[in-house]
Amino acid sequence: MYAIVDIETTGSAAAYGKITEIAILIHDGQRVVDEFQSLVNPECGIPMRITSLTGISNEMVYDAPKFFEIAKEVHQLLQGNIFVAHNVNFDYSFIKKEFQDLGATLNLNKLCTVRLSRKIFPGLKSYSLGRLSEHFNIENGARHRAMGDARATVELLDLLIQKDTGQINESLKRNSKESDLPPNLTKKIFDDLPELTGVYYFHDAHGKVLYVGKANSIKARIRNHFSATDVVYKQGMKDQIYDISFELCGDELIAFLLESYEIKRLFPPFNKAQKYPSIKYGLYHYEDARGFHRLSIGKVQKGHPPVKAFTSFDKARTFLIQFVKEHNLDPALCSLPAEMMKYFGYSFKESDQEELKKRFSTAITSLDDGKQTYCLLGEGRTIGEKSVVLIEGGAYKGFGFFDNDFEGDDLDQLKDIVKIYPDTPDVHRIINQFKEKRQVLTF
C-alpha cells in the first residue's frame, strides 16, 4: 500500500519550520482507498511569503488542531505503508521531526515521484509537479495546497505504475538508499564518488557551488549528508543539488587547507564557518622618540603587517595582557591602563630604563621565535606520492605534491613544488592541529 503525502509548511527545513496543512491518500496500487486532510496550527507565525504562495494564513490555522492532536491518526495511516511524495525527503523530514518532538519514531520505506519520473520518463525539461501535471494533462485545481498536490501526485503515481518495468522495486530496495538522494541528482553521480580523502562541491542547476566540504571518505560523508535520519539537514540546499564534483587530496591536512581556501574563494551560500576574512586586529611594535619600545593594538591594514594577528579586538587584548604579565612589562608602554591591569592581578614595579628596554627587547624576540621555516610531510593522492605544506618565516605559503624519490629537504625545490595560497588565521589553526601528527622538516 502507498501513502501519498503532501504538506504545506512555514519554511523550507524541518529544523525550524512547522507543518500548516497535511493530506494523506492511501493507494492500493490501483485506486485510492482512504484519505485524510487537515489544516494544522503550527504554534508559530506563518511568514507573508508563505501565505502568498499557499493562501494559508495565521487566521486560517488559529482554530486548527495542533499536530499532536492528529498525530495518532496520521501515524495509523502511514504505518506499514510506503511513504510517497513529490520530493519525498522534504515531506518525510517534517513529519518525522514532528513525531520526534513527541517522543515517537517514524521509519518507513520511501518513494520519490521526482526521482521515479526521471527514470521512467527521461528527457523532460522539468520534473516539478506543476510541469509534470501540464505535460501529462493532470488537473490540479488547488496548487500549493496539500490535498490538491496530493491528488496530482496520485495521478502521476498511476502513470508511473503503468509504465514501470522494475524501477519502483529497485528504488524500494533497502540497501539502495536512492530515496535519500536529492531529487535532482542522478544515482550515477553518487555511485561514481570515491571512498578517498578530498574536498567535495555541491552544485546547482547552473553549476554554481552551493556547499564545500572535506572528508576522509568523500562518498561516505556525502551519504551521511543525505541520510534519511538527518531531519535537521537543510532541505532547501538538498533540493538545489544537481551535481557533485570533488578534488582528491590524499592527506586530511591538505583537505582541511583546501576546504578553508575554497570556502573563502567561492563563498558558498550554505557554508557558515570560515567564510569571512578572519584577520581583523593586530599587535604592532614601534619605538618612540625617547627610544622606548611600545606595543599597541590596531586594525590590520594592507602594507602594515602586525607582529601578531588576531580575529577580534578582545582576543588581541587578552593576549597582550598575558604577554605583559609574563614578561613583566610596563603596561603604559603597551597601551594598557595600570588600573585595568590591577583588575587582572598585575601591578607593575618600576625599573631603571635600561632594564626595562632589555626586558622589552627579550619579549619582542620571543614573538619572532615562532616565525620558523618548516614543512609538514604527509600522504599523497597516489601510492608513489607525498604531500607537503610549507611555512616560511612563520607564514603559510601553501601546499603541493611530489614523487617519493624526492627527499623534500631542499627549500628552493619545495618552493617550486608548492602552490601558493593565502595566509589566514584559519590555516594556522589547522596546521597546529596536525603538527604533532606529521613529519616535520625544519630549515
Buried (B, 14 or more C-beta within 10 A) or exposed (E): EBBBBBBBBBBBBBBEBBBBBBBBBBBEEEEBEEBBBBBBBBEEEBEEEBBEEBEBBBEBBEEBBBBEEBBEEBBEBBEEBBBBBBBBBBBBBBBBBBBBEEEEEBEBBBBBBBBBBBBBBEEEEEBBBBEBBEBBEBEBEBBBBBBBBBBBBBBBBBBBBEEBEEBBEBBBEEEEBBBBBBBBBBBEBBEEBEEBBBBBBBBBEEEBBBBBBBBBBBBEBBBBBBEBEBBEBBBBBBBBBBBBEBBBBBBBBBBBBBBBBBBBEBEBBBBEEBEEEBBBBBBBBEEEEEEBBBBBBBEBEEEEEBEBBBBEEEBBBEBBBEBBBEBBBBBEBBBBEEEEBEEEEBEBEEBEEEEBBEBBEEBBEEBEEEEEBBBBBBBBBEEEBBBBBBBBEBEBBBBBBBEEEBEBEEBEEBBEBBEEBEBBBBBBBBBEEBBEEBEBBEE
